[in-house]
Amino acid sequence: MAEPVTDPILRERLSHIRNRLREGLAQVDPHHRLRDRPASYKVIAGQTLEIVYRDVPRIDESEVLGVKHLIGETCYCSVLPQTAETLTVRFVVPLTER
């Protein structure tokens, strides 16, 4: 379950990640596969940030690597079918590492 972030340092860190994605996604996603897709940001148990893009038509490794670079921290990505035509792309960022 997502919890509100009360730690000001963690809140700033999360804001920095969101800003980097918002400002840089156009450069690493030239085919608009992630941009303008429904996205959610959720902190789970204060230890993990989960970023989920839904309704993605397809994704290339270069786009995944570009997003990881924008996040700027150790992170992991999984790509799962959502429907027969779309994918769910999930980035997981451990918040306990740093």
Rosetta blueprint (number, residue, H / E / L):
1 M L
2 A E
3 E L
4 P L
5 V L
6 T L
7 D L
8 P H
9 I H
10 L H
11 R H
12 E H
13 R H
14 L H
15 S H
16 H H
17 I H
18 R H
19 N H
20 R H
21 L H
22 R H
23 E H
24 G H
25 L H
26 A H
27 Q H
28 V H
29 D L
30 P L
31 H L
32 H L
33 R L
34 L L
35 R L
36 D L
37 R L
38 P L
39 A E
40 S E
41 Y E
42 K E
43 V E
44 I E
45 A L
46 G L
47 Q L
48 T E
49 L E
50 E E
51 I E
52 V E
53 Y E
54 R E
55 D E
56 V E
57 P L
58 R L
59 I L
60 D L
61 E H
62 S H
63 E H
64 V H
65 L H
66 G H
67 V H
68 K H
69 H H
70 L H
71 I H
72 G L
73 E L
74 T L
75 C L
76 Y E
77 C E
78 S E
79 V E
80 L E
81 P E
82 Q L
83 T L
84 A L
85 E L
86 T L
87 L E
88 T E
89 V E
90 R E
91 F E
92 V E
93 V E
94 P E
95 L L
96 T L
97 E L
98 R L
